[in-house]
């Protein structure tokens, strides 16, 4: 028990918290992208494969041109291309979004392995650290939030901007409208399918940037499957966070905290060193199951305040095709 407690206490170390924030940036980008896409009514199940192929594209461009900043738009372009295939398959071809997304996941995964085989072990220049003057000296918050790099700052700003856009602007209300009641949105003159293309592309761009943030920042360099099934965790976190940007961000931090805890346990339980790093994955899925358990939902219904914090229902028209009569 002392080993479990010691590992838990280590989570409150300022350096550990700063690391959790730093390594959360790829998942923050990708989860915001998937939240936007699903809010518009399109499920992009290709997230894991899209992140991996985007991570490769960003890495290759940054490595070949010796410029880390060129890698992110390249990765975003790949993410957009994959997302638009999902949108086109659903909107234009009337295909099942889940089926198209899963096929693209498999295709992108295998393609990234094939194309990236010659780049294994190579490393480009990573994203440089960028401490924010004056703010970096603030006790605790300075080290945690203001001694990071530009991609971490952009990830945090993306969360704030996504929340503000969705819930504080007219365009954000339109975004929610096309995912909740596309017929009503269309009757008000809102181009439902055009906006679904647009927001799916925006979501794909963020997913692509999230992929590049792995190979150009968090885990510098290319290896076999560098994103390690994080795309599936993104899908789970979006559901766990109730399609709300701030709660989704909390889900990302919770997942990364579980990872840090598992790593802290390795010195205490060296015989489980191969198992412990994988524990956060099933725990996150378990949390998702608990949140959606009927008994838990019935209990939350008695406390509207807690229900508003812990859960929200999915967009009504998610995964459906809108046809103009």
N, C-alpha and C positions, 0 to 999 in steps of 0.2 A: 504493500500500500504506500510505503514511503516513496518508492520509485514513481508511482503514479502522481503523487502529490508534488514531488520535486519537478517533474516534467510540466505539471500544471502551473506551478509558480514561475517557471522560466518564461511562460507566455506573456507575463506582465513586464518583462524586461523591455526597456525602451527600444533597444536595438532589434529585438525580436518583432515588436509591433511595427517598426519601420520596415522591416523585411517583408512582413505580411502585406503591408500596403503596396510595397514595390512589386511583389510578384503577382498581385491581384490585377494589374493593369491589363494583361491580355484578356482575362475573363470578363473584366468590366466592359471593354470594348465589344467583345463578342456577345455578351448577354444583353447589352443595350441594343445592339443590332438586331438580335432575335426578338427582343421585346417589341421593337418598332415594327418589324415584319409581321409578327403575330397580331399585334394591335390592329394592323391593316387587314387582317383576315387571311394571311398567307403563312402556312407552316413551312419553314425551311429546314427540313430534316437532314439536309446535307451538311449541316454545320461542321461536324467533325472532319469530314473529308475536305470541305471548303477551307477550313482553317489550316489543314495540313498542306494543301496545294498552295495556298496563299503564303504560308510560312516559307515554302520552298521558293516561290517566285520572289518574295521580298529578299530572301537570303542571296539568291543567285544574282539579282540585279545589284544589290549592295556590294557583293563580293567582286563581280566583274567590273563594275564602274568605280569601285573603291570609294563609295559614298553611301553611308548608311541611310541618309534621308531619301535617296531615290528608291529604296526598297519598299517603303510604306505605300506610296501611290501605286507601285506595281502590284503589291499584294492586294490593295483595295480594288484594283481593276479586275483581278482574278475573282475576288469575292463577289463583285457586281455581276460578272459574267455568269457565274454559277447560280446566283440568286435569280437572275433574269430567266434562266432556263426553267427554273421551278415555276416562276410566275407565268411564263409563256405556256408551259405545259398545262397549267391549270386554267388560265383565263382564255387562251386561244384554242387549245387542243382538247379541253375538257377532261384532262387526265387527273388521276388522283394525286394530290399534292404529296401525301405520305409516300406513295410508291415511287414517284419521280425523285423525291428527295433522297430516299434510301438508295436508289440506283446511282444517283450522283455521288452520294457518300462513298460507295464502293469504288466507283470509277476514279474519283479524285484521290482516294487513298492509294490505290494501286499505281495510278499515274505519278503521284509524288514519289513513291518508292522507286519506280523505274527511272524517272528523270533525275532524281536526286542521288542515285547510287555513286556517281563520280564526284560528288561534293561532300561525301561523308568525311568528317574529321577536319574539314577546312573551316576557318573562322574569319569573318570580316571584322571591320572595326565596329564596335558596339556603340550604342547611344551614350554620349558622354553625360556625366553627372552635371547638374546645374542647380547649385544652391541659390535660393532666393535671398538677396541681400536684406539685412535687417530682420527679416522674418526667421531666418535660419537660427538665430540666437535665442529665440523664445524657448523657455524650458519645456521639455517634452514635445510639444507640438512642432517646434523647430526641427528636431531630428526626425520626427515621424512624418511630417507633411511637407516640409520646406527644404529638406536636404535630399531630394530625389532627382529625377531627370525629367526632361520635357514630356516624354510619353506618359509618365505617371501623372503629371499635372494635367495633361490632355484627357487622360482616362477619367479623372475626377471631374473635370469640367464637362465631359461628355455626359456623365450621370446627371449632373445638375441641369445641363442644357436640355437633356431629354425630358426630365421631369417638368421643367418650366414650359417647354414647348407643348407637351401633351396636355397639361392641366391649367395653363395660364394664357394660352393663345387661341385665337379662332381657328387657325390652321390645325392646331392640335385637337380641337374638338371635331374637326372634319375627319382627321385621322381615326379617332375613336368611332366616329359615325360609320365609316365605311367598313369597320370591323364588327360593329354591333348591329346596325340596321342599314345595310346597303340600299335597300329599297327606299327608305325614308330619305337617305342622303341623296339618292338619285333624283327624287321628286323635288329636292331643293336646288337642283342644278349642279350638284357636285359630281365631277367625272370619276365615278367609283373605280373602274378598271384602270384608268390612266394613273390615278393616285396609288392604286395597289402596285402597279409596276414601279412607280417612283419610290415608294417607301420600302418595297422589297429590295430595290437596288441600294437605297441608303443603308438598310440593314446589312446587306451583303458587303458593302464597303467597310462597315465597322467590323464585321466578322473577319474580313481579310486583314484589316489593320491589327486585329487581335492576334491572328496567326503570325504575322510578321513580328509582333512584339515578343513572341517566344524566341525566335531564332536570332533576332537582332538586339535583344535586351535581356530578357529573363534567363534564357538558356542559350547563350551565344554559340552559334554554329549549327550545322546541320547533322542530324543523326536519323536513324530509322525511327519513324513515328515520334517526332519531337513533341507533338502536342498531346500524346498519350491519352487519347479518349476524352480529352477535355471538352470536345464539342458536345458529347452526350451529357456531360455534367452541366454545360450551359443550358441545354434544353430542360434539364431537371430543375435548375436554379430559377429559370424564368417561371416555371409553374409554381415552384416553392415560393417565389416572391409575388405571386398573384398578378403577374403582368404589370406590376407597379415599379417604375425605375428605382426608387429609393429602397424598396424592400428587396428587389433583385440584387442591388448593390450590397445590401446587408447579407444576403445569401452567399454572395461571392466571398465576402470577408469571413463569413462563418466557415465556408469550405476551406479556405486557405488557413484559417486558424486551426481547424482539425488536422490539416496536413502538418502544420508546425508542431502540434502536440504529438502527432505520431512520430515525427522525426526526433523530438525530444525524448521519446520513450526508447529509442534504439540503444543508447548507451546503458540504459537500465535493464533492457531485455535483449541482449545481442543475439540470442538464438532465434528471435523473431524478426530479425532485420530485413528478411525478404518479404515478410507479410505486413508489417506495420505501415509502410508507405501506401499500401492499397486500402487501408481501413477507411479513410475519409469517403471513398467512393460509395461503398454500401451504406455507410452511415447517412450520407446525403440522400440516397434513395429511400432509406428507411424513414427519414424525416419527412420526405415527400409523401410517402404512404400514410404516415400518421396524420399529417395535415389534412389529407383527403379521406380519412377514415370516417365512415358514416356516424359512428358514435361521437367522434370528436366534433364533426360538423354540427350534430344535434346539440352538443354542449355549447359550442360557440354561438349558435342561434339564440341562446338565452342571454348572451352578453354581446350586444351589437358593437360595443366599443372594441372588445377583444377581437371580434370577427373582422372588423375594419382594419385592425392592425395585422392580424395573422393570415387573413385569407381574402381573396376576392375571386369572383367567378371569371372564367375565360370569356373572351369576346364571343358574343352569340354566334356570329357568322364565320368564326375561324374555320379554315379548311374547306369552306364551301365556295362554289362558283357563282358569280352574279351574272345573270343574263338580262340584257336590255330587251324588253318586249316591244 
